Amino acid sequence: MGDGRDTLFWHDIWVGDIPLRLKFPRLFDLAVNKECTVEEMDRLGWEVEVGGRAWEWRRRLLAWEEESVGECSIMLLNDVMQDTVHDT
């Protein structure tokens, strides 16, 4: 992972072994911005406990959907972006 500017958050494989849209299809369906980059999501903040603003939904989430957001957020904790390296 480079700076995240050319990597799509939901569509590209950048964490794990499949795109997040396939790992979390319900969240992808409910997401307002399906074309955001990793850099945009990181800048907005994806930590649920800190009130990450990256998560914007078409409607209020059900309890099990909120659990999926928490699971996704945990996956992203180990993400290390390199500001001086462009995505490849």
PDB file of N, CA, C and O in Angstrom:
ATOM      1  N   MET A   1       0.851  -1.177   0.000  1.00  0.00           N
ATOM      2  CA  MET A   1       0.000   0.000   0.000  1.00  0.00           C
ATOM      3  C   MET A   1       0.890   1.231   0.000  1.00  0.00           C
ATOM      4  O   MET A   1       1.816   1.366   0.800  1.00  0.00           O
ATOM      5  N   GLY A   2       0.576   2.109  -0.917  1.00  0.00           N
ATOM      6  CA  GLY A   2       1.286   3.388  -0.967  1.00  0.00           C
ATOM      7  C   GLY A   2       0.501   4.446  -0.228  1.00  0.00           C
ATOM      8  O   GLY A   2       0.158   4.274   0.942  1.00  0.00           O
ATOM      9  N   ASP A   3       0.215   5.548  -0.914  1.00  0.00           N
ATOM     10  CA  ASP A   3      -0.480   6.670  -0.288  1.00  0.00           C
ATOM     11  C   ASP A   3      -2.005   6.515  -0.302  1.00  0.00           C
ATOM     12  O   ASP A   3      -2.698   7.321   0.318  1.00  0.00           O
ATOM     13  N   GLY A   4      -2.541   5.516  -0.982  1.00  0.00           N
ATOM     14  CA  GLY A   4      -3.982   5.263  -1.001  1.00  0.00           C
ATOM     15  C   GLY A   4      -4.763   6.138  -1.957  1.00  0.00           C
ATOM     16  O   GLY A   4      -5.990   6.051  -1.998  1.00  0.00           O
ATOM     17  N   ARG A   5      -4.095   6.977  -2.724  1.00  0.00           N
ATOM     18  CA  ARG A   5      -4.799   7.915  -3.609  1.00  0.00           C
ATOM     19  C   ARG A   5      -5.331   7.259  -4.875  1.00  0.00           C
ATOM     20  O   ARG A   5      -6.282   7.755  -5.479  1.00  0.00           O
ATOM     21  N   ASP A   6      -4.732   6.159  -5.275  1.00  0.00           N
ATOM     22  CA  ASP A   6      -5.160   5.477  -6.496  1.00  0.00           C
ATOM     23  C   ASP A   6      -5.766   4.108  -6.222  1.00  0.00           C
ATOM     24  O   ASP A   6      -5.935   3.304  -7.138  1.00  0.00           O
ATOM     25  N   THR A   7      -6.088   3.847  -4.976  1.00  0.00           N
ATOM     26  CA  THR A   7      -6.670   2.570  -4.586  1.00  0.00           C
ATOM     27  C   THR A   7      -8.094   2.801  -4.109  1.00  0.00           C
ATOM     28  O   THR A   7      -8.325   3.564  -3.171  1.00  0.00           O
ATOM     29  N   LEU A   8      -9.047   2.143  -4.754  1.00  0.00           N
ATOM     30  CA  LEU A   8     -10.448   2.295  -4.357  1.00  0.00           C
ATOM     31  C   LEU A   8     -10.741   1.452  -3.123  1.00  0.00           C
ATOM     32  O   LEU A   8     -10.426   0.263  -3.077  1.00  0.00           O
ATOM     33  N   PHE A   9     -11.345   2.083  -2.128  1.00  0.00           N
ATOM     34  CA  PHE A   9     -11.597   1.454  -0.839  1.00  0.00           C
ATOM     35  C   PHE A   9     -12.415   0.170  -0.982  1.00  0.00           C
ATOM     36  O   PHE A   9     -12.026  -0.864  -0.438  1.00  0.00           O
ATOM     37  N   TRP A  10     -13.512   0.214  -1.686  1.00  0.00           N
ATOM     38  CA  TRP A  10     -14.416  -0.928  -1.787  1.00  0.00           C
ATOM     39  C   TRP A  10     -14.057  -1.895  -2.910  1.00  0.00           C
ATOM     40  O   TRP A  10     -14.328  -3.090  -2.791  1.00  0.00           O
ATOM     41  N   HIS A  11     -13.460  -1.420  -3.986  1.00  0.00           N
ATOM     42  CA  HIS A  11     -13.297  -2.230  -5.201  1.00  0.00           C
ATOM     43  C   HIS A  11     -11.952  -2.929  -5.350  1.00  0.00           C
ATOM     44  O   HIS A  11     -11.891  -4.020  -5.916  1.00  0.00           O
ATOM     45  N   ASP A  12     -10.893  -2.339  -4.865  1.00  0.00           N
ATOM     46  CA  ASP A  12      -9.556  -2.910  -5.052  1.00  0.00           C
ATOM     47  C   ASP A  12      -9.174  -3.837  -3.898  1.00  0.00           C
ATOM     48  O   ASP A  12      -9.676  -3.700  -2.783  1.00  0.00           O
ATOM     49  N   ILE A  13      -8.285  -4.771  -4.183  1.00  0.00           N
ATOM     50  CA  ILE A  13      -7.762  -5.652  -3.131  1.00  0.00           C
ATOM     51  C   ILE A  13      -6.575  -4.930  -2.499  1.00  0.00           C
ATOM     52  O   ILE A  13      -5.511  -4.817  -3.109  1.00  0.00           O
ATOM     53  N   TRP A  14      -6.762  -4.446  -1.285  1.00  0.00           N
ATOM     54  CA  TRP A  14      -5.680  -3.725  -0.598  1.00  0.00           C
ATOM     55  C   TRP A  14      -5.533  -4.162   0.852  1.00  0.00           C
ATOM     56  O   TRP A  14      -4.509  -3.888   1.477  1.00  0.00           O
ATOM     57  N   VAL A  15      -6.524  -4.826   1.387  1.00  0.00           N
ATOM     58  CA  VAL A  15      -6.453  -5.406   2.725  1.00  0.00           C
ATOM     59  C   VAL A  15      -7.129  -6.779   2.631  1.00  0.00           C
ATOM     60  O   VAL A  15      -8.248  -6.888   2.129  1.00  0.00           O
ATOM     61  N   GLY A  16      -6.465  -7.798   3.101  1.00  0.00           N
ATOM     62  CA  GLY A  16      -7.001  -9.141   2.944  1.00  0.00           C
ATOM     63  C   GLY A  16      -6.774  -9.658   1.536  1.00  0.00           C
ATOM     64  O   GLY A  16      -5.905  -9.166   0.816  1.00  0.00           O
ATOM     65  N   ASP A  17      -7.566 -10.662   1.147  1.00  0.00           N
ATOM     66  CA  ASP A  17      -7.334 -11.291  -0.148  1.00  0.00           C
ATOM     67  C   ASP A  17      -8.481 -11.112  -1.150  1.00  0.00           C
ATOM     68  O   ASP A  17      -8.426 -11.642  -2.260  1.00  0.00           O
ATOM     69  N   ILE A  18      -9.519 -10.365  -0.759  1.00  0.00           N
ATOM     70  CA  ILE A  18     -10.611 -10.042  -1.673  1.00  0.00           C
ATOM     71  C   ILE A  18     -11.030  -8.590  -1.435  1.00  0.00           C
ATOM     72  O   ILE A  18     -10.768  -8.040  -0.365  1.00  0.00           O
ATOM     73  N   PRO A  19     -11.678  -7.964  -2.423  1.00  0.00           N
ATOM     74  CA  PRO A  19     -12.139  -6.581  -2.222  1.00  0.00           C
ATOM     75  C   PRO A  19     -13.137  -6.510  -1.054  1.00  0.00           C
ATOM     76  O   PRO A  19     -13.877  -7.458  -0.791  1.00  0.00           O
ATOM     77  N   LEU A  20     -13.136  -5.379  -0.375  1.00  0.00           N
ATOM     78  CA  LEU A  20     -14.055  -5.213   0.762  1.00  0.00           C
ATOM     79  C   LEU A  20     -15.519  -5.294   0.328  1.00  0.00           C
ATOM     80  O   LEU A  20     -16.367  -5.698   1.124  1.00  0.00           O
ATOM     81  N   ARG A  21     -15.834  -4.924  -0.904  1.00  0.00           N
ATOM     82  CA  ARG A  21     -17.228  -5.017  -1.382  1.00  0.00           C
ATOM     83  C   ARG A  21     -17.707  -6.461  -1.418  1.00  0.00           C
ATOM     84  O   ARG A  21     -18.907  -6.710  -1.295  1.00  0.00           O
ATOM     85  N   LEU A  22     -16.800  -7.420  -1.583  1.00  0.00           N
ATOM     86  CA  LEU A  22     -17.167  -8.836  -1.572  1.00  0.00           C
ATOM     87  C   LEU A  22     -17.142  -9.411  -0.166  1.00  0.00           C
ATOM     88  O   LEU A  22     -17.947 -10.282   0.165  1.00  0.00           O
ATOM     89  N   LYS A  23     -16.229  -8.932   0.658  1.00  0.00           N
ATOM     90  CA  LYS A  23     -16.151  -9.413   2.046  1.00  0.00           C
ATOM     91  C   LYS A  23     -17.321  -8.881   2.877  1.00  0.00           C
ATOM     92  O   LYS A  23     -17.832  -9.582   3.751  1.00  0.00           O
ATOM     93  N   PHE A  24     -17.746  -7.632   2.604  1.00  0.00           N
ATOM     94  CA  PHE A  24     -18.843  -6.996   3.335  1.00  0.00           C
ATOM     95  C   PHE A  24     -19.886  -6.473   2.343  1.00  0.00           C
ATOM     96  O   PHE A  24     -20.055  -5.260   2.210  1.00  0.00           O
ATOM     97  N   PRO A  25     -20.591  -7.382   1.640  1.00  0.00           N
ATOM     98  CA  PRO A  25     -21.514  -6.945   0.590  1.00  0.00           C
ATOM     99  C   PRO A  25     -22.664  -6.071   1.092  1.00  0.00           C
ATOM    100  O   PRO A  25     -23.096  -5.156   0.392  1.00  0.00           O
ATOM    101  N   ARG A  26     -23.153  -6.344   2.282  1.00  0.00           N
ATOM    102  CA  ARG A  26     -24.258  -5.533   2.814  1.00  0.00           C
ATOM    103  C   ARG A  26     -23.798  -4.097   3.076  1.00  0.00           C
ATOM    104  O   ARG A  26     -24.514  -3.146   2.762  1.00  0.00           O
ATOM    105  N   LEU A  27     -22.610  -3.943   3.649  1.00  0.00           N
ATOM    106  CA  LEU A  27     -22.083  -2.600   3.901  1.00  0.00           C
ATOM    107  C   LEU A  27     -21.837  -1.865   2.594  1.00  0.00           C
ATOM    108  O   LEU A  27     -22.122  -0.672   2.490  1.00  0.00           O
ATOM    109  N   PHE A  28     -21.315  -2.562   1.600  1.00  0.00           N
ATOM    110  CA  PHE A  28     -21.103  -1.944   0.299  1.00  0.00           C
ATOM    111  C   PHE A  28     -22.425  -1.466  -0.285  1.00  0.00           C
ATOM    112  O   PHE A  28     -22.504  -0.360  -0.819  1.00  0.00           O
ATOM    113  N   ASP A  29     -23.455  -2.287  -0.189  1.00  0.00           N
ATOM    114  CA  ASP A  29     -24.780  -1.917  -0.705  1.00  0.00           C
ATOM    115  C   ASP A  29     -25.317  -0.669  -0.014  1.00  0.00           C
ATOM    116  O   ASP A  29     -25.969   0.161  -0.648  1.00  0.00           O
ATOM    117  N   LEU A  30     -25.049  -0.535   1.276  1.00  0.00           N
ATOM    118  CA  LEU A  30     -25.582   0.591   2.050  1.00  0.00           C
ATOM    119  C   LEU A  30     -24.691   1.838   2.014  1.00  0.00           C
ATOM    120  O   LEU A  30     -25.130   2.922   2.399  1.00  0.00           O
ATOM    121  N   ALA A  31     -23.460   1.691   1.561  1.00  0.00           N
ATOM    122  CA  ALA A  31     -22.525   2.819   1.547  1.00  0.00           C
ATOM    123  C   ALA A  31     -23.006   3.906   0.586  1.00  0.00           C
ATOM    124  O   ALA A  31     -23.482   3.615  -0.511  1.00  0.00           O
ATOM    125  N   VAL A  32     -22.873   5.155   1.013  1.00  0.00           N
ATOM    126  CA  VAL A  32     -23.243   6.287   0.156  1.00  0.00           C
ATOM    127  C   VAL A  32     -22.207   6.464  -0.946  1.00  0.00           C
ATOM    128  O   VAL A  32     -22.562   6.603  -2.117  1.00  0.00           O
ATOM    129  N   ASN A  33     -20.947   6.459  -0.584  1.00  0.00           N
ATOM    130  CA  ASN A  33     -19.882   6.688  -1.553  1.00  0.00           C
ATOM    131  C   ASN A  33     -19.163   5.380  -1.847  1.00  0.00           C
ATOM    132  O   ASN A  33     -18.307   4.946  -1.077  1.00  0.00           O
ATOM    133  N   LYS A  34     -19.510   4.762  -2.951  1.00  0.00           N
ATOM    134  CA  LYS A  34     -18.928   3.483  -3.319  1.00  0.00           C
ATOM    135  C   LYS A  34     -17.629   3.628  -4.114  1.00  0.00           C
ATOM    136  O   LYS A  34     -16.954   2.632  -4.377  1.00  0.00           O
ATOM    137  N   GLU A  35     -17.279   4.834  -4.493  1.00  0.00           N
ATOM    138  CA  GLU A  35     -16.108   5.061  -5.345  1.00  0.00           C
ATOM    139  C   GLU A  35     -14.989   5.819  -4.622  1.00  0.00           C
ATOM    140  O   GLU A  35     -14.107   6.368  -5.283  1.00  0.00           O
ATOM    141  N   CYS A  36     -15.000   5.862  -3.308  1.00  0.00           N
ATOM    142  CA  CYS A  36     -13.976   6.610  -2.578  1.00  0.00           C
ATOM    143  C   CYS A  36     -12.655   5.840  -2.547  1.00  0.00           C
ATOM    144  O   CYS A  36     -12.630   4.613  -2.642  1.00  0.00           O
ATOM    145  N   THR A  37     -11.574   6.583  -2.412  1.00  0.00           N
ATOM    146  CA  THR A  37     -10.256   5.968  -2.327  1.00  0.00           C
ATOM    147  C   THR A  37      -9.929   5.625  -0.875  1.00  0.00           C
ATOM    148  O   THR A  37     -10.599   6.076   0.054  1.00  0.00           O
ATOM    149  N   VAL A  38      -8.903   4.830  -0.706  1.00  0.00           N
ATOM    150  CA  VAL A  38      -8.435   4.487   0.637  1.00  0.00           C
ATOM    151  C   VAL A  38      -7.978   5.761   1.352  1.00  0.00           C
ATOM    152  O   VAL A  38      -8.239   5.934   2.542  1.00  0.00           O
ATOM    153  N   GLU A  39      -7.305   6.641   0.636  1.00  0.00           N
ATOM    154  CA  GLU A  39      -6.819   7.888   1.234  1.00  0.00           C
ATOM    155  C   GLU A  39      -7.982   8.742   1.738  1.00  0.00           C
ATOM    156  O   GLU A  39      -7.899   9.317   2.823  1.00  0.00           O
ATOM    157  N   GLU A  40      -9.058   8.832   0.969  1.00  0.00           N
ATOM    158  CA  GLU A  40     -10.223   9.618   1.396  1.00  0.00           C
ATOM    159  C   GLU A  40     -10.848   9.032   2.659  1.00  0.00           C
ATOM    160  O   GLU A  40     -11.171   9.761   3.598  1.00  0.00           O
ATOM    161  N   MET A  41     -11.013   7.725   2.674  1.00  0.00           N
ATOM    162  CA  MET A  41     -11.607   7.080   3.849  1.00  0.00           C
ATOM    163  C   MET A  41     -10.712   7.243   5.076  1.00  0.00           C
ATOM    164  O   MET A  41     -11.201   7.483   6.180  1.00  0.00           O
ATOM    165  N   ASP A  42      -9.410   7.111   4.879  1.00  0.00           N
ATOM    166  CA  ASP A  42      -8.476   7.268   5.991  1.00  0.00           C
ATOM    167  C   ASP A  42      -8.517   8.698   6.535  1.00  0.00           C
ATOM    168  O   ASP A  42      -8.514   8.904   7.748  1.00  0.00           O
ATOM    169  N   ARG A  43      -8.556   9.667   5.649  1.00  0.00           N
ATOM    170  CA  ARG A  43      -8.587  11.075   6.068  1.00  0.00           C
ATOM    171  C   ARG A  43      -9.853  11.380   6.868  1.00  0.00           C
ATOM    172  O   ARG A  43      -9.802  12.129   7.844  1.00  0.00           O
ATOM    173  N   LEU A  44     -10.984  10.808   6.463  1.00  0.00           N
ATOM    174  CA  LEU A  44     -12.240  11.025   7.184  1.00  0.00           C
ATOM    175  C   LEU A  44     -12.278  10.264   8.507  1.00  0.00           C
ATOM    176  O   LEU A  44     -12.967  10.667   9.445  1.00  0.00           O
ATOM    177  N   GLY A  45     -11.544   9.181   8.573  1.00  0.00           N
ATOM    178  CA  GLY A  45     -11.491   8.380   9.808  1.00  0.00           C
ATOM    179  C   GLY A  45     -12.439   7.208   9.761  1.00  0.00           C
ATOM    180  O   GLY A  45     -13.652   7.381   9.643  1.00  0.00           O
ATOM    181  N   TRP A  46     -11.880   6.003   9.855  1.00  0.00           N
ATOM    182  CA  TRP A  46     -12.731   4.818   9.817  1.00  0.00           C
ATOM    183  C   TRP A  46     -12.804   4.099  11.152  1.00  0.00           C
ATOM    184  O   TRP A  46     -13.358   3.003  11.227  1.00  0.00           O
ATOM    185  N   GLU A  47     -12.252   4.696  12.217  1.00  0.00           N
ATOM    186  CA  GLU A  47     -12.351   4.088  13.545  1.00  0.00           C
ATOM    187  C   GLU A  47     -13.744   4.353  14.105  1.00  0.00           C
ATOM    188  O   GLU A  47     -14.105   5.497  14.381  1.00  0.00           O
ATOM    189  N   VAL A  48     -14.500   3.315  14.265  1.00  0.00           N
ATOM    190  CA  VAL A  48     -15.882   3.436  14.737  1.00  0.00           C
ATOM    191  C   VAL A  48     -15.940   4.025  16.135  1.00  0.00           C
ATOM    192  O   VAL A  48     -16.776   4.883  16.416  1.00  0.00           O
ATOM    193  N   GLU A  49     -15.039   3.561  17.027  1.00  0.00           N
ATOM    194  CA  GLU A  49     -15.063   4.012  18.411  1.00  0.00           C
ATOM    195  C   GLU A  49     -14.774   5.507  18.539  1.00  0.00           C
ATOM    196  O   GLU A  49     -15.196   6.149  19.501  1.00  0.00           O
ATOM    197  N   VAL A  50     -14.053   6.054  17.563  1.00  0.00           N
ATOM    198  CA  VAL A  50     -13.683   7.468  17.610  1.00  0.00           C
ATOM    199  C   VAL A  50     -14.700   8.305  16.830  1.00  0.00           C
ATOM    200  O   VAL A  50     -14.528   9.515  16.682  1.00  0.00           O
ATOM    201  N   GLY A  51     -15.746   7.668  16.338  1.00  0.00           N
ATOM    202  CA  GLY A  51     -16.763   8.384  15.577  1.00  0.00           C
ATOM    203  C   GLY A  51     -16.328   8.690  14.159  1.00  0.00           C
ATOM    204  O   GLY A  51     -16.573   9.780  13.641  1.00  0.00           O
ATOM    205  N   GLY A  52     -15.670   7.704  13.528  1.00  0.00           N
ATOM    206  CA  GLY A  52     -15.168   7.898  12.172  1.00  0.00           C
ATOM    207  C   GLY A  52     -16.231   8.418  11.220  1.00  0.00           C
ATOM    208  O   GLY A  52     -17.321   7.855  11.118  1.00  0.00           O
ATOM    209  N   ARG A  53     -15.906   9.486  10.533  1.00  0.00           N
ATOM    210  CA  ARG A  53     -16.855  10.106   9.599  1.00  0.00           C
ATOM    211  C   ARG A  53     -16.832   9.465   8.231  1.00  0.00           C
ATOM    212  O   ARG A  53     -17.631   9.828   7.368  1.00  0.00           O
ATOM    213  N   ALA A  54     -15.930   8.511   8.010  1.00  0.00           N
ATOM    214  CA  ALA A  54     -15.839   7.856   6.709  1.00  0.00           C
ATOM    215  C   ALA A  54     -17.074   7.017   6.413  1.00  0.00           C
ATOM    216  O   ALA A  54     -17.459   6.837   5.257  1.00  0.00           O
ATOM    217  N   TRP A  55     -17.673   6.522   7.452  1.00  0.00           N
ATOM    218  CA  TRP A  55     -18.833   5.651   7.268  1.00  0.00           C
ATOM    219  C   TRP A  55     -20.087   6.498   7.080  1.00  0.00           C
ATOM    220  O   TRP A  55     -20.569   7.122   8.025  1.00  0.00           O
ATOM    221  N   GLU A  56     -20.603   6.519   5.881  1.00  0.00           N
ATOM    222  CA  GLU A  56     -21.832   7.254   5.572  1.00  0.00           C
ATOM    223  C   GLU A  56     -22.776   6.280   4.880  1.00  0.00           C
ATOM    224  O   GLU A  56     -22.441   5.677   3.860  1.00  0.00           O
ATOM    225  N   TRP A  57     -23.973   6.142   5.466  1.00  0.00           N
ATOM    226  CA  TRP A  57     -24.902   5.108   5.023  1.00  0.00           C
ATOM    227  C   TRP A  57     -26.186   5.698   4.449  1.00  0.00           C
ATOM    228  O   TRP A  57     -26.567   6.822   4.775  1.00  0.00           O
ATOM    229  N   ARG A  58     -26.844   4.928   3.595  1.00  0.00           N
ATOM    230  CA  ARG A  58     -28.116   5.361   2.993  1.00  0.00           C
ATOM    231  C   ARG A  58     -29.254   5.367   4.012  1.00  0.00           C
ATOM    232  O   ARG A  58     -30.263   6.044   3.815  1.00  0.00           O
ATOM    233  N   ARG A  59     -29.095   4.624   5.085  1.00  0.00           N
ATOM    234  CA  ARG A  59     -30.096   4.561   6.147  1.00  0.00           C
ATOM    235  C   ARG A  59     -29.401   4.153   7.435  1.00  0.00           C
ATOM    236  O   ARG A  59     -28.227   3.781   7.436  1.00  0.00           O
ATOM    237  N   ARG A  60     -30.135   4.228   8.515  1.00  0.00           N
ATOM    238  CA  ARG A  60     -29.591   3.794   9.802  1.00  0.00           C
ATOM    239  C   ARG A  60     -29.325   2.288   9.756  1.00  0.00           C
ATOM    240  O   ARG A  60     -30.131   1.526   9.222  1.00  0.00           O
ATOM    241  N   LEU A  61     -28.201   1.870  10.312  1.00  0.00           N
ATOM    242  CA  LEU A  61     -27.819   0.455  10.277  1.00  0.00           C
ATOM    243  C   LEU A  61     -28.527  -0.353  11.352  1.00  0.00           C
ATOM    244  O   LEU A  61     -28.813   0.144  12.441  1.00  0.00           O
ATOM    245  N   LEU A  62     -28.802  -1.606  11.023  1.00  0.00           N
ATOM    246  CA  LEU A  62     -29.316  -2.551  12.004  1.00  0.00           C
ATOM    247  C   LEU A  62     -28.150  -3.007  12.883  1.00  0.00           C
ATOM    248  O   LEU A  62     -26.987  -2.798  12.536  1.00  0.00           O
ATOM    249  N   ALA A  63     -28.460  -3.623  14.006  1.00  0.00           N
ATOM    250  CA  ALA A  63     -27.419  -4.025  14.962  1.00  0.00           C
ATOM    251  C   ALA A  63     -26.370  -4.928  14.315  1.00  0.00           C
ATOM    252  O   ALA A  63     -25.174  -4.720  14.520  1.00  0.00           O
ATOM    253  N   TRP A  64     -26.792  -5.918  13.544  1.00  0.00           N
ATOM    254  CA  TRP A  64     -25.826  -6.835  12.932  1.00  0.00           C
ATOM    255  C   TRP A  64     -24.988  -6.132  11.867  1.00  0.00           C
ATOM    256  O   TRP A  64     -23.841  -6.517  11.636  1.00  0.00           O
ATOM    257  N   GLU A  65     -25.535  -5.121  11.223  1.00  0.00           N
ATOM    258  CA  GLU A  65     -24.772  -4.345  10.244  1.00  0.00           C
ATOM    259  C   GLU A  65     -23.713  -3.494  10.945  1.00  0.00           C
ATOM    260  O   GLU A  65     -22.598  -3.338  10.448  1.00  0.00           O
ATOM    261  N   GLU A  66     -24.075  -2.950  12.098  1.00  0.00           N
ATOM    262  CA  GLU A  66     -23.100  -2.188  12.886  1.00  0.00           C
ATOM    263  C   GLU A  66     -21.952  -3.090  13.340  1.00  0.00           C
ATOM    264  O   GLU A  66     -20.801  -2.656  13.397  1.00  0.00           O
ATOM    265  N   GLU A  67     -22.267  -4.336  13.661  1.00  0.00           N
ATOM    266  CA  GLU A  67     -21.216  -5.289  14.025  1.00  0.00           C
ATOM    267  C   GLU A  67     -20.275  -5.530  12.850  1.00  0.00           C
ATOM    268  O   GLU A  67     -19.068  -5.683  13.039  1.00  0.00           O
ATOM    269  N   SER A  68     -20.822  -5.562  11.646  1.00  0.00           N
ATOM    270  CA  SER A  68     -19.988  -5.727  10.449  1.00  0.00           C
ATOM    271  C   SER A  68     -19.058  -4.535  10.259  1.00  0.00           C
ATOM    272  O   SER A  68     -17.909  -4.701   9.849  1.00  0.00           O
ATOM    273  N   VAL A  69     -19.547  -3.341  10.554  1.00  0.00           N
ATOM    274  CA  VAL A  69     -18.695  -2.149  10.464  1.00  0.00           C
ATOM    275  C   VAL A  69     -17.548  -2.278  11.464  1.00  0.00           C
ATOM    276  O   VAL A  69     -16.403  -1.961  11.144  1.00  0.00           O
ATOM    277  N   GLY A  70     -17.853  -2.738  12.664  1.00  0.00           N
ATOM    278  CA  GLY A  70     -16.812  -2.940  13.669  1.00  0.00           C
ATOM    279  C   GLY A  70     -15.786  -3.960  13.213  1.00  0.00           C
ATOM    280  O   GLY A  70     -14.587  -3.763  13.406  1.00  0.00           O
ATOM    281  N   GLU A  71     -16.243  -5.048  12.611  1.00  0.00           N
ATOM    282  CA  GLU A  71     -15.342  -6.075  12.101  1.00  0.00           C
ATOM    283  C   GLU A  71     -14.444  -5.513  10.987  1.00  0.00           C
ATOM    284  O   GLU A  71     -13.246  -5.795  10.941  1.00  0.00           O
ATOM    285  N   CYS A  72     -15.034  -4.726  10.105  1.00  0.00           N
ATOM    286  CA  CYS A  72     -14.266  -4.103   9.025  1.00  0.00           C
ATOM    287  C   CYS A  72     -13.245  -3.122   9.605  1.00  0.00           C
ATOM    288  O   CYS A  72     -12.097  -3.089   9.161  1.00  0.00           O
ATOM    289  N   SER A  73     -13.650  -2.339  10.576  1.00  0.00           N
ATOM    290  CA  SER A  73     -12.748  -1.364  11.198  1.00  0.00           C
ATOM    291  C   SER A  73     -11.546  -2.046  11.831  1.00  0.00           C
ATOM    292  O   SER A  73     -10.426  -1.542  11.747  1.00  0.00           O
ATOM    293  N   ILE A  74     -11.773  -3.185  12.459  1.00  0.00           N
ATOM    294  CA  ILE A  74     -10.676  -3.925  13.082  1.00  0.00           C
ATOM    295  C   ILE A  74      -9.680  -4.378  12.017  1.00  0.00           C
ATOM    296  O   ILE A  74      -8.470  -4.330  12.240  1.00  0.00           O
ATOM    297  N   MET A  75     -10.182  -4.817  10.857  1.00  0.00           N
ATOM    298  CA  MET A  75      -9.293  -5.215   9.757  1.00  0.00           C
ATOM    299  C   MET A  75      -8.398  -4.056   9.324  1.00  0.00           C
ATOM    300  O   MET A  75      -7.252  -4.261   8.925  1.00  0.00           O
ATOM    301  N   LEU A  76      -8.933  -2.841   9.407  1.00  0.00           N
ATOM    302  CA  LEU A  76      -8.214  -1.677   8.905  1.00  0.00           C
ATOM    303  C   LEU A  76      -7.201  -1.115   9.901  1.00  0.00           C
ATOM    304  O   LEU A  76      -6.391  -0.263   9.536  1.00  0.00           O
ATOM    305  N   LEU A  77      -7.233  -1.575  11.146  1.00  0.00           N
ATOM    306  CA  LEU A  77      -6.319  -1.054  12.162  1.00  0.00           C
ATOM    307  C   LEU A  77      -4.856  -1.244  11.796  1.00  0.00           C
ATOM    308  O   LEU A  77      -4.021  -0.410  12.143  1.00  0.00           O
ATOM    309  N   ASN A  78      -4.535  -2.318  11.107  1.00  0.00           N
ATOM    310  CA  ASN A  78      -3.150  -2.608  10.760  1.00  0.00           C
ATOM    311  C   ASN A  78      -2.717  -1.975   9.444  1.00  0.00           C
ATOM    312  O   ASN A  78      -1.574  -2.153   9.021  1.00  0.00           O
ATOM    313  N   ASP A  79      -3.603  -1.248   8.800  1.00  0.00           N
ATOM    314  CA  ASP A  79      -3.274  -0.610   7.532  1.00  0.00           C
ATOM    315  C   ASP A  79      -2.248   0.487   7.751  1.00  0.00           C
ATOM    316  O   ASP A  79      -2.440   1.375   8.582  1.00  0.00           O
ATOM    317  N   VAL A  80      -1.170   0.421   7.009  1.00  0.00           N
ATOM    318  CA  VAL A  80      -0.126   1.443   7.092  1.00  0.00           C
ATOM    319  C   VAL A  80       0.034   2.064   5.717  1.00  0.00           C
ATOM    320  O   VAL A  80       0.496   1.416   4.778  1.00  0.00           O
ATOM    321  N   MET A  81      -0.350   3.320   5.609  1.00  0.00           N
ATOM    322  CA  MET A  81      -0.191   4.019   4.347  1.00  0.00           C
ATOM    323  C   MET A  81       1.143   4.748   4.356  1.00  0.00           C
ATOM    324  O   MET A  81       1.613   5.208   5.396  1.00  0.00           O
ATOM    325  N   GLN A  82       1.734   4.840   3.184  1.00  0.00           N
ATOM    326  CA  GLN A  82       3.037   5.500   3.039  1.00  0.00           C
ATOM    327  C   GLN A  82       2.842   6.755   2.205  1.00  0.00           C
ATOM    328  O   GLN A  82       2.710   6.683   0.983  1.00  0.00           O
ATOM    329  N   ASP A  83       2.826   7.895   2.862  1.00  0.00           N
ATOM    330  CA  ASP A  83       2.541   9.163   2.192  1.00  0.00           C
ATOM    331  C   ASP A  83       3.524   9.509   1.072  1.00  0.00           C
ATOM    332  O   ASP A  83       3.172  10.242   0.149  1.00  0.00           O
ATOM    333  N   THR A  84       4.719   9.003   1.142  1.00  0.00           N
ATOM    334  CA  THR A  84       5.742   9.355   0.142  1.00  0.00           C
ATOM    335  C   THR A  84       5.820   8.358  -1.004  1.00  0.00           C
ATOM    336  O   THR A  84       6.638   8.524  -1.910  1.00  0.00           O
ATOM    337  N   VAL A  85       4.977   7.314  -0.981  1.00  0.00           N
ATOM    338  CA  VAL A  85       5.000   6.284  -2.009  1.00  0.00           C
ATOM    339  C   VAL A  85       3.646   6.249  -2.708  1.00  0.00           C
ATOM    340  O   VAL A  85       2.610   6.130  -2.053  1.00  0.00           O
ATOM    341  N   HIS A  86       3.650   6.352  -4.031  1.00  0.00           N
ATOM    342  CA  HIS A  86       2.392   6.271  -4.786  1.00  0.00           C
ATOM    343  C   HIS A  86       1.954   4.820  -4.890  1.00  0.00           C
ATOM    344  O   HIS A  86       2.779   3.907  -4.886  1.00  0.00           O
ATOM    345  N   ASP A  87       0.644   4.618  -4.983  1.00  0.00           N
ATOM    346  CA  ASP A  87       0.105   3.258  -5.149  1.00  0.00           C
ATOM    347  C   ASP A  87       0.626   2.660  -6.453  1.00  0.00           C
ATOM    348  O   ASP A  87       0.889   3.369  -7.425  1.00  0.00           O
ATOM    349  N   THR A  88       0.764   1.343  -6.445  1.00  0.00           N
ATOM    350  CA  THR A  88       1.188   0.665  -7.666  1.00  0.00           C
ATOM    351  C   THR A  88       0.118  -0.297  -8.117  1.00  0.00           C
ATOM    352  O   THR A  88       0.283  -0.971  -9.134  1.00  0.00           O
TER     353      THR A  88
END
